[in-house]
Amino acid sequence: MSGVFRSATRRHHPALVRQQTSGTDRQTWTQNAVGRLASWTTGTNSGGTWAPTAARNNHYGADGDSPSWTAEDSSGTITRDVRGVDGQLDATTDASGSAVLQLSDIHGDVTARLPLNTAQSVVAQSYDEYGNPEGETAAARYGWLGTAQRP
């Protein structure tokens, strides 16, 4: 059926989504042996065939469920999550040493991403009480309740 919007969700178990499909876009998550988020892929359907568009893999350095770093692609791009003394997300860094502070409000929403590289712009983010982006807020890995979430 062309031109018809379709949506589907598949689950690992009731509390954890395995795959979501919306129209021609799909995202799939996999777990590691201890049930943590191991990786996720995105894909697009063109002519009945799914083609991957991106893949990311989490790497854990401890027993918790927050990854130490994430391989963003197969070319070696990585993102490391830096936790503060309270265990919440404070910054992200990459392999080149670039760092972005994740500034949050008292609710735990990341409300600004502040690159330490002064040539890059600050990104402001705003969410309503249900987690919906407000105004010009674009999709971001860490946003509503972002300091407590895993990628």
Steps between C-alpha positions, in 0.01 A plus 500: 500500500683808387423831663364339817670579830581179688636458847602189699680418824665169596628430850771296676257485795221737616739765637757507219436582134695289247392670178289797389387564144335820385428536130826429319724545808596229748715485816610172661662451841694194621598391850824349626522180709407681824203687352658843445458700179778366277433672169243668282460540126285719281382419152281615213269296282526563128301280264438233765867463601638629831836676471702595811566871547692498831623263771629569852650270765522560875805391702480454877783537751307398811200300617252787465271567206661828386759448225852637537518582132312450173640411157300733274595334170745252346765767427606542863283793609428467872312691769588467868248595766653687795308464824520752784547430870123444526511229231306713252614593150719813500674490161575300188841472334629347177825340380645838397461635855209727414264540797141620527356589841144372550342767720182393676218644708385375841265250327794332321417630154803592291409860420823610331789333322810718541797402280836591655614584147402868478461474120191282556163639604313429821182297444198582719237232565156519662244231588151495649410283801432203270835513321375661180747744341388862517565776249804448279643208704644243259537129570800425724642188663470657844202725565198450724632328816826475307734501799355171626442324168720260319567566131 
